[in-house]
Structure formats: structure tokens, C-alpha cells
Amino acid sequence: MLKNLARIAASAWYWLALIGLGVAMLAIALFYQYQLDYWPCVLCIHTRIWVMAFVLVGVVGLVGRKFRLPLIIGHVLVAVTMAGLLERSWMLLGVERGFIQGSCDFNLGLPAWLALDQWFPSLFKVWEACGYTPELLFGVTMAEGLLVMSAVFALIGCLLTLSTVLDRRR
């Protein structure tokens, strides 16, 4: 099983699938925003930032997959970005369900040198206060879907990191 996981970990198809998943997630968010008029809150934008980081990690992983150290770093970064997305998704679900109380204003909290909301307002501008997320399919809200997906991919990132570290062929 370790060999199979290590083979998947270094596969171009795996990294392309991660990139495709991240791009699809961003496309779905933009569809909901611009076609269905579900405007993003600050937590929604934070999730988009984590997803964009996930896509960039996928690109780095694709380029460095043939070498052991970049491959290990890539899988660690997959786990880290998905853990970050998991935390933001938990906050989003908590605000949606009311078990987390807090202020959710229009300030992204990014440093001036990383003004994503000014550079790419169509993707990273906060439009409304937090409160709820739209339903995707079968009664699953966007917050619930993000929570489950990020937990699964954080686990996958950890497993593939472990398999790459333990694989002696590289």
C-alpha cells in the first residue's frame, strides 16, 4: 500500500487533479457570486485565499514532483493549506449555525503589501456581512461542503507526506 500511495504522491495526474479541484472551487464561488447573487463575506474571501494557495501549491507540486524534497514540501503544504481552509470553514459554519459569535466586518485583515481585495476585487472583495452560505446540493451548504472537503484533503496531504517520506526509492 505504501508503494501505491508513493506512486500517487508523485503522479502528475494527482497534482493536476488538485489544481483542477481548486480552480473548480473558485469557479463555483464566482458562479454563486455573479450568477446567483450570493455576495461573499470576509470569511468567504478568506476561504478563497486558502483555495488560491491550494492551487498554487498544486502548481509547485506538479513542477517539483520528480524530486524528493519538493515533493515532501508540496504534500506538507497541501495539508497546511487544507488545514487553514478547514479552520475558516469551521468558522463559517459556526457563524452560519450560531455556535460561534464574533464580529464579521468588511476588513479582510491582510497587510498593505498583500492587498488582494484591491488588486483582484472581482475575486477577493468583501460584499456583505457574514451570516449564511448558500445550499449546494441535497441540502448541503457551502460551509458544510468546504468543511468536509478540506478535512479529507488535509488527511490525504498527511498520508501522502508520510508515504513520500517513508518511500526509500526516491
N, C-alpha and C positions, 0 to 999 in steps of 0.2 A: 504494500500500500504506500509506503514511503517513496518508492521509486515512481509510482504513478503520480503522487502529489508533486514530487520534484519535477517531473516531466511537464505537468500542467503549469507549475510555477514559472517555468522558463519558456512557455509556449507564447508565440506571437499572438495566437488566437485568444488566449486568456487576456492579454493586455489590450488587444483590440476590443474585446467584449467589454472590458471595464471602461474604456474610452467611449464606446457606443452607449453604454448604460448611462454614463454621466451626461453625455450630450442629449440623450433621450429625456433624462430627468429635467434638464434645463429647458428643453423644447416643450415639455408638458407644462412646466411652470409658466412659460411665456404664453402658451395657448390659453391656459386658465386666466392669465392676466389680461391679454389683449383681445381674446375672442369671447371669453365668458365673463369678463369684467369682475374678476376676483382680484382685487388690488393687494399687493404684498405689504406685510407689516415688517417691522425691524427683525423679528425672528425668522420670517420667511427669507429675507435678504441674507441673514446670517447662514441659513441653510444653503442658499445659492452659492455663497462664497465657499463653503465647505465642498459643495459639489464641483465647483470650478477647480478647486485644489485637487480633488479626486481625479478630474480629467487630466490635469497637468501631471499628476503622479503617474497616471496611465501612460502618458506620452514618454515620460522619463523611463518608466519601466520597460516600455516597448523598445526604446533605443538601447538601454543598458542590460537587456535580458541575457545576453550571451556571456556576461561576466559575473562572477560570484558576488562581489561586494555591492555593485549597483543593484543586483537582483535582490539581495537581502535588504538593502536600504529601501528599495521600491516596495517590497512587501510590508516592511515596518511602516512606511508612510501610508500605504493603503489602510492598515489597521488604525493608524493615528487619525487620518482624515475621517474614517468612518466612526471612530470614537468621538471625534468632535461633532460630526453630524448627529450621532446618537444623542449626545448631550443637548444639542439645540432642538432636536426632535422631541426629546423628553420635556424640555421647557415649553415648546409649542403645544404639546399635548396637555401639559399641566395648566397652561393658561386657558386652553380650549375647554377643558373639563372643570376648571375652577379649583384644582388642588394645589396650584402654585399661584400665589398672589405676588404682584410686583408691578413696577412701572414698565410700561412698554411704550416708550416715546418714539419720536421720529429721528432720533440721533443714532446712527449706526455704531458710533463709538470707535471708529477707525482713526488712526493717526493721520495728520495732514498729508504725509508723504504717500499715503495709500487711500486716496480719495476716489474709491471705486464708484461711489454714487455720483460724482461729478464727471468722471471720465466716461462711464458707461451707464448713464441714467436709465436707459431703456431696460437694463438688466438688474441694476443694483439700487434704484431709487425707492425709498420707503414712501408708500402712498397712503397707508391708513394705520390706525392703532391695532394692536393685537386683539384677538377675540375668538376667532374660529378659523378652521381651514375647510375648504370645500370637500365634498364627497367625491371619491374617485370612482370606485366600482363596488357593488354589493354592500353598500353601507360603510365601507372603509373610508375614513377621512384621510386627507393628505398627511396629517401629522402621524396617524397610526401606520400608514404605509411607509413613511420615512423611518419611523422608529424600528419597525421590523426589518426593513431592508438594510439599514445601517448596522443593526446588530448582527445580521447574517454576514455581511461583508467584513465587519470588524473581526468576526470569528474566522472567516476564510483567510483574511490577511494574516492573522496569528498562526493559523495552521500552515499556510504556505511559507511563512517566515521560518517556522520550525522545520518544515521538510527541507527547505533550502539549506539551512544551517547544518542539518544532520546528513545531508546528501554528500557522500565522500567523492563522488565522481567529478565534482566541479572544483 
